[in-house]
Amino acid sequence: MSNIESYYNKKSADYDKVFDTLYFKVYDEITWRYLEPYVPSSSDALVLNAGGGTGRWSLRMARKGCKLVLLDISEGMLNVAKRMIEKEGLQSRIVVEKGDLRALKRADETFDMVFCEHALFLLDEPDAAVKEFARVLKKQAPLVISAHNLYVQLLLHLPSNEMPTFEKLDEVLHLMLRERYDAMTKDSDAPRIHTWTPQEFHSLLERNGLSVQKIIGKGVTMPLRFREEVFMRRECPDDLFHKILELELALCERPDALALAGHLQAIAHKR
C-alpha cells in the first residue's frame, strides 16, 4: 500500500484534470445514473466513500443531503478533497479520513451505503476489502462498486492499426489463461491493475456476504472502438456527446454486452 500511497500523493495536484475528457464525461454520467438512486437524501444517513480520492463523488453525494466519510490512503488526495469540501461549504457533511480499505476502523453495521469507485483494482487482497464493506454496511444496505474488466484490458494489448505479431498474440493468450491477470499501465510508476471477468467480479461480491442485484458495463465504444486520440479529447460537440452517451446507456441495459465494457459497476446489498 505504501507504493499506492506514494503514487497518488505525486498525482494528487493534477489528478482531476483527466475527468474533463470525453471518455470520463461519458463514464461519469453512466456512473451517476446507476449510483444516484441508491444515495440517501436523509441528513441522518451515513455513506462511506471508500477510496474517495479528491472527493469529487463525495461532494456530489453530499449535495443530496446525506453525511459521508471520505476514506483514502493518500494524504495528497485527501488534502485536495479538504480544499474542495471547504470551497463548497460541506465540512459539516463530509468527514475526511486516511485509512486502508482492508481494515476499516468502524463498527459493524455503521453505514447506510458504501460506494467504491475506481479503487478496487489497486488491491492485492480484494476479498479483504469487500468483506470489510459488507461488515460495516447495515443489513440490506447497498454497495455500489466498480472493477476493471479482464477481457477489455487484454484486448488493449493488441495493436489497433497494424497486424499483430505472433509473439503479441501468444502473450495475450498466455495472460488470458493465467489464473489472475494484472496489467501494467503506460506509466511505469503506476501500480498494477487487477482485473476480473464479469463472473469473477460477481463471485467476489457474493462470497463476501453480498447479494448482487445488477452489474452494468461502463465504456464499450471507448476504448474498444473509438481510439484514444478521439476519446481523450477535451472538446466535443454536445449533440455528439449525448448520442454517445445514449448508445452507452443502451448497452448498459444489455447483460450480454457486459464483457465488452472496460469497467464493471455492481449494485449489491448486504445479506
SERO-29990 format. One record per residue (C-alpha): residue number from 1; x, y, z. Coordinates in steps of 0.001 Angstrom, whole numbers. Layout:
BEGIN
@i = NUM&px = X&py = Y&pz = Z
...
END
This chain:
BEGIN
@i = 1&px = 0&py = 0&pz = 0
@i = 2&px = 2960&py = 2348&pz = 511
@i = 3&px = 3631&py = 2301&pz = -3246
@i = 4&px = -3&py = 3176&pz = -3945
@i = 5&px = 70&py = 5974&pz = -1394
@i = 6&px = 3275&py = 7405&pz = -2850
@i = 7&px = 1990&py = 7230&pz = -6431
@i = 8&px = -1254&py = 9061&pz = -5682
@i = 9&px = 476&py = 11626&pz = -3489
@i = 10&px = 2514&py = 12575&pz = -6559
@i = 11&px = -543&py = 12595&pz = -8844
@i = 12&px = -2906&py = 14414&pz = -6484
@i = 13&px = -2366&py = 18021&pz = -7613
@i = 14&px = -3360&py = 17310&pz = -11243
@i = 15&px = -5369&py = 14125&pz = -10757
@i = 16&px = -8804&py = 15557&pz = -11585
@i = 17&px = -7771&py = 17085&pz = -14926
@i = 18&px = -8359&py = 13786&pz = -16755
@i = 19&px = -12065&py = 13868&pz = -15916
@i = 20&px = -12565&py = 16759&pz = -18350
@i = 21&px = -12068&py = 14429&pz = -21332
@i = 22&px = -14805&py = 12901&pz = -23495
@i = 23&px = -14225&py = 9412&pz = -22119
@i = 24&px = -14665&py = 10389&pz = -18484
@i = 25&px = -17538&py = 12768&pz = -19152
@i = 26&px = -19477&py = 9818&pz = -20567
@i = 27&px = -18122&py = 7451&pz = -17898
@i = 28&px = -19163&py = 9778&pz = -15070
@i = 29&px = -22675&py = 10218&pz = -16455
@i = 30&px = -23101&py = 6441&pz = -16512
@i = 31&px = -21662&py = 6099&pz = -13010
@i = 32&px = -24051&py = 8682&pz = -11594
@i = 33&px = -27051&py = 7273&pz = -13469
@i = 34&px = -26571&py = 3929&pz = -11670
@i = 35&px = -25431&py = 5442&pz = -8372
@i = 36&px = -27846&py = 8271&pz = -7632
@i = 37&px = -30937&py = 6098&pz = -6942
@i = 38&px = -29097&py = 4497&pz = -4005
@i = 39&px = -27679&py = 7664&pz = -2429
@i = 40&px = -29752&py = 8525&pz = 664
@i = 41&px = -31045&py = 12073&pz = 987
@i = 42&px = -31669&py = 11986&pz = 4746
@i = 43&px = -29302&py = 14021&pz = 6911
@i = 44&px = -29308&py = 11071&pz = 9334
@i = 45&px = -27876&py = 8692&pz = 6731
@i = 46&px = -24135&py = 7951&pz = 6658
@i = 47&px = -22292&py = 6879&pz = 3481
@i = 48&px = -18760&py = 5534&pz = 3142
@i = 49&px = -16920&py = 6744&pz = 37
@i = 50&px = -14166&py = 4112&pz = 67
@i = 51&px = -11073&py = 5145&pz = -1864
@i = 52&px = -12733&py = 8506&pz = -2434
@i = 53&px = -9571&py = 10319&pz = -3508
@i = 54&px = -10073&py = 14019&pz = -4208
@i = 55&px = -13689&py = 13827&pz = -3096
@i = 56&px = -15421&py = 14568&pz = -6353
@i = 57&px = -18027&py = 11848&pz = -5751
@i = 58&px = -18360&py = 12680&pz = -2057
@i = 59&px = -19245&py = 16261&pz = -2970
@i = 60&px = -21884&py = 15110&pz = -5425
@i = 61&px = -23469&py = 12712&pz = -2936
@i = 62&px = -23344&py = 15226&pz = -67
@i = 63&px = -25372&py = 17693&pz = -2130
@i = 64&px = -28256&py = 15221&pz = -1883
@i = 65&px = -28308&py = 15719&pz = 1896
@i = 66&px = -26567&py = 12687&pz = 3438
@i = 67&px = -23408&py = 12668&pz = 5531
@i = 68&px = -20237&py = 10935&pz = 4330
@i = 69&px = -16929&py = 9513&pz = 5435
@i = 70&px = -14383&py = 10045&pz = 2656
@i = 71&px = -11657&py = 7438&pz = 3163
@i = 72&px = -8416&py = 7211&pz = 1187
@i = 73&px = -4821&py = 6026&pz = 1655
@i = 74&px = -3258&py = 9101&pz = 17
@i = 75&px = -2668&py = 12205&pz = 2115
@i = 76&px = -2149&py = 14227&pz = -1050
@i = 77&px = -5518&py = 13236&pz = -2498
@i = 78&px = -7245&py = 13941&pz = 810
@i = 79&px = -5673&py = 17406&pz = 1012
@i = 80&px = -7197&py = 18218&pz = -2376
@i = 81&px = -10529&py = 16880&pz = -1103
@i = 82&px = -10377&py = 19066&pz = 2006
@i = 83&px = -9895&py = 22180&pz = -94
@i = 84&px = -12822&py = 21273&pz = -2353
@i = 85&px = -15068&py = 20498&pz = 614
@i = 86&px = -14250&py = 23823&pz = 2243
@i = 87&px = -14799&py = 25652&pz = -1048
@i = 88&px = -18334&py = 24256&pz = -1246
@i = 89&px = -19004&py = 24694&pz = 2476
@i = 90&px = -19736&py = 20997&pz = 3038
@i = 91&px = -17488&py = 20442&pz = 6074
@i = 92&px = -20498&py = 19567&pz = 8237
@i = 93&px = -21477&py = 16725&pz = 5881
@i = 94&px = -18145&py = 15164&pz = 4869
@i = 95&px = -15555&py = 13747&pz = 7265
@i = 96&px = -12152&py = 13094&pz = 5674
@i = 97&px = -10124&py = 10142&pz = 6975
@i = 98&px = -6902&py = 8437&pz = 5946
@i = 99&px = -7108&py = 4652&pz = 6068
@i = 100&px = -6839&py = 1228&pz = 4472
@i = 101&px = -9909&py = -238&pz = 2760
@i = 102&px = -8943&py = -3684&pz = 4034
@i = 103&px = -9108&py = -2657&pz = 7701
@i = 104&px = -11880&py = -155&pz = 8319
@i = 105&px = -11878&py = 1439&pz = 11755
@i = 106&px = -15657&py = 1450&pz = 12072
@i = 107&px = -18124&py = -707&pz = 13976
@i = 108&px = -20270&py = -3366&pz = 12340
@i = 109&px = -23358&py = -2066&pz = 10515
@i = 110&px = -22362&py = 1605&pz = 10620
@i = 111&px = -23155&py = 2754&pz = 7091
@i = 112&px = -26367&py = 3152&pz = 5107
@i = 113&px = -24406&py = 2804&pz = 1873
@i = 114&px = -20842&py = 2135&pz = 668
@i = 115&px = -19535&py = 3494&pz = -2628
@i = 116&px = -16168&py = 2343&pz = -4012
@i = 117&px = -15308&py = 3766&pz = -7419
@i = 118&px = -12024&py = 3211&pz = -9273
@i = 119&px = -10197&py = 1820&pz = -6241
@i = 120&px = -10741&py = -1953&pz = -6055
@i = 121&px = -8328&py = -2534&pz = -8961
@i = 122&px = -5429&py = -1347&pz = -6764
@i = 123&px = -5764&py = -4062&pz = -4140
@i = 124&px = -3782&py = -7288&pz = -3962
@i = 125&px = -6366&py = -8541&pz = -1441
@i = 126&px = -9776&py = -7528&pz = -2859
@i = 127&px = -11641&py = -10070&pz = -729
@i = 128&px = -10393&py = -8369&pz = 2426
@i = 129&px = -11809&py = -5018&pz = 1298
@i = 130&px = -15164&py = -6377&pz = 99
@i = 131&px = -15550&py = -8347&pz = 3326
@i = 132&px = -14952&py = -5122&pz = 5262
@i = 133&px = -17506&py = -3253&pz = 3164
@i = 134&px = -20089&py = -5923&pz = 3967
@i = 135&px = -19194&py = -5833&pz = 7659
@i = 136&px = -19721&py = -2075&pz = 8070
@i = 137&px = -22904&py = -1981&pz = 5961
@i = 138&px = -26274&py = -2124&pz = 7650
@i = 139&px = -28480&py = -5085&pz = 6789
@i = 140&px = -29890&py = -4863&pz = 3253
@i = 141&px = -27924&py = -1637&pz = 2634
@i = 142&px = -26358&py = -1158&pz = -831
@i = 143&px = -22775&py = -1365&pz = -2013
@i = 144&px = -22048&py = 311&pz = -5360
@i = 145&px = -18605&py = -714&pz = -6563
@i = 146&px = -16608&py = -784&pz = -9804
@i = 147&px = -13929&py = -3075&pz = -11241
@i = 148&px = -11754&py = -3325&pz = -14348
@i = 149&px = -12869&py = -5894&pz = -16927
@i = 150&px = -10205&py = -8504&pz = -17732
@i = 151&px = -11300&py = -9067&pz = -21321
@i = 152&px = -11018&py = -5457&pz = -22434
@i = 153&px = -7709&py = -4975&pz = -20627
@i = 154&px = -6350&py = -7980&pz = -22523
@i = 155&px = -7552&py = -6736&pz = -25912
@i = 156&px = -5890&py = -3381&pz = -25299
@i = 157&px = -2558&py = -5205&pz = -25505
@i = 158&px = -3179&py = -5793&pz = -29215
@i = 159&px = -2271&py = -3092&pz = -31762
@i = 160&px = -5257&py = -1279&pz = -33257
@i = 161&px = -3719&py = -59&pz = -36521
@i = 162&px = -1333&py = -2814&pz = -37615
@i = 163&px = -1134&py = -6588&pz = -37936
@i = 164&px = -311&py = -8156&pz = -34547
@i = 165&px = 2784&py = -10308&pz = -34310
@i = 166&px = 2681&py = -13980&pz = -33374
@i = 167&px = 4539&py = -13099&pz = -30150
@i = 168&px = 1963&py = -10437&pz = -29170
@i = 169&px = -961&py = -12790&pz = -29792
@i = 170&px = 750&py = -15515&pz = -27798
@i = 171&px = 1369&py = -13068&pz = -24947
@i = 172&px = -2310&py = -12098&pz = -24773
@i = 173&px = -3410&py = -15742&pz = -24902
@i = 174&px = -943&py = -16613&pz = -22144
@i = 175&px = -2241&py = -13767&pz = -19973
@i = 176&px = -5870&py = -14796&pz = -20504
@i = 177&px = -5148&py = -18382&pz = -19441
@i = 178&px = -3429&py = -17324&pz = -16227
@i = 179&px = -5386&py = -17714&pz = -13005
@i = 180&px = -5093&py = -13992&pz = -12382
@i = 181&px = -4258&py = -11134&pz = -14714
@i = 182&px = -2543&py = -7954&pz = -13540
@i = 183&px = -1915&py = -5371&pz = -16256
@i = 184&px = 834&py = -2811&pz = -16351
@i = 185&px = -137&py = 738&pz = -17278
@i = 186&px = 1706&py = 3045&pz = -19642
@i = 187&px = 3015&py = 4878&pz = -16594
@i = 188&px = 5916&py = 2752&pz = -15335
@i = 189&px = 5477&py = 4133&pz = -11818
@i = 190&px = 1786&py = 3243&pz = -11631
@i = 191&px = 513&py = 336&pz = -9526
@i = 192&px = -581&py = -2838&pz = -11286
@i = 193&px = -4198&py = -3002&pz = -12402
@i = 194&px = -6047&py = -6028&pz = -11026
@i = 195&px = -8856&py = -7194&pz = -13288
@i = 196&px = -11820&py = -9566&pz = -13220
@i = 197&px = -14188&py = -11181&pz = -15668
@i = 198&px = -17845&py = -10268&pz = -15034
@i = 199&px = -18400&py = -13689&pz = -13433
@i = 200&px = -15324&py = -13360&pz = -11225
@i = 201&px = -16494&py = -9926&pz = -10080
@i = 202&px = -19953&py = -11344&pz = -9295
@i = 203&px = -18391&py = -14207&pz = -7308
@i = 204&px = -16094&py = -11838&pz = -5394
@i = 205&px = -19112&py = -9964&pz = -4062
@i = 206&px = -21327&py = -12966&pz = -3403
@i = 207&px = -18742&py = -14922&pz = -1392
@i = 208&px = -18242&py = -11972&pz = 942
@i = 209&px = -21786&py = -11593&pz = 2227
@i = 210&px = -23428&py = -9603&pz = -558
@i = 211&px = -26270&py = -10289&pz = -2976
@i = 212&px = -25648&py = -8851&pz = -6425
@i = 213&px = -28665&py = -7018&pz = -7793
@i = 214&px = -27141&py = -5871&pz = -11068
@i = 215&px = -23841&py = -5394&pz = -12884
@i = 216&px = -23609&py = -2879&pz = -15716
@i = 217&px = -20767&py = -2192&pz = -18142
@i = 218&px = -19188&py = 1255&pz = -18363
@i = 219&px = -17399&py = 2105&pz = -21588
@i = 220&px = -17931&py = -105&pz = -24652
@i = 221&px = -17464&py = 2290&pz = -27577
@i = 222&px = -14437&py = 3675&pz = -25752
@i = 223&px = -11825&py = 2176&pz = -25874
@i = 224&px = -12880&py = -858&pz = -27971
@i = 225&px = -13965&py = 1187&pz = -30994
@i = 226&px = -13013&py = 4855&pz = -30604
@i = 227&px = -9268&py = 5252&pz = -30350
@i = 228&px = -7503&py = 7124&pz = -27572
@i = 229&px = -6840&py = 10250&pz = -29623
@i = 230&px = -10618&py = 10566&pz = -30059
@i = 231&px = -11963&py = 9698&pz = -26629
@i = 232&px = -9327&py = 11663&pz = -24700
@i = 233&px = -10293&py = 14933&pz = -26389
@i = 234&px = -11499&py = 17738&pz = -24143
@i = 235&px = -13726&py = 19327&pz = -26763
@i = 236&px = -16750&py = 17518&pz = -28177
@i = 237&px = -19988&py = 18874&pz = -29696
@i = 238&px = -22906&py = 18484&pz = -27276
@i = 239&px = -25040&py = 16549&pz = -29754
@i = 240&px = -22239&py = 14034&pz = -30337
@i = 241&px = -21611&py = 13652&pz = -26608
@i = 242&px = -25284&py = 12961&pz = -25912
@i = 243&px = -25549&py = 10467&pz = -28771
@i = 244&px = -22510&py = 8535&pz = -27497
@i = 245&px = -23998&py = 8593&pz = -24003
@i = 246&px = -27349&py = 7355&pz = -25349
@i = 247&px = -25618&py = 4432&pz = -27059
@i = 248&px = -23572&py = 3585&pz = -23958
@i = 249&px = -26639&py = 3672&pz = -21696
@i = 250&px = -28484&py = 1370&pz = -24096
@i = 251&px = -25581&py = -1088&pz = -23871
@i = 252&px = -25696&py = -848&pz = -20057
@i = 253&px = -29141&py = -2411&pz = -20121
@i = 254&px = -27995&py = -5417&pz = -22178
@i = 255&px = -26470&py = -8082&pz = -19904
@i = 256&px = -24988&py = -9928&pz = -22872
@i = 257&px = -22861&py = -6848&pz = -23695
@i = 258&px = -21240&py = -6785&pz = -20263
@i = 259&px = -17968&py = -8437&pz = -21290
@i = 260&px = -17375&py = -5677&pz = -23877
@i = 261&px = -17132&py = -2894&pz = -21286
@i = 262&px = -13889&py = -1521&pz = -19943
@i = 263&px = -15295&py = -1237&pz = -16425
@i = 264&px = -17962&py = -3068&pz = -14460
@i = 265&px = -20229&py = -1409&pz = -11890
@i = 266&px = -22147&py = -3588&pz = -9452
@i = 267&px = -25085&py = -2807&pz = -7225
@i = 268&px = -25183&py = -5293&pz = -4358
@i = 269&px = -26858&py = -5484&pz = -954
@i = 270&px = -25688&py = -6896&pz = 2348
@i = 271&px = -27403&py = -10169&pz = 3109
END
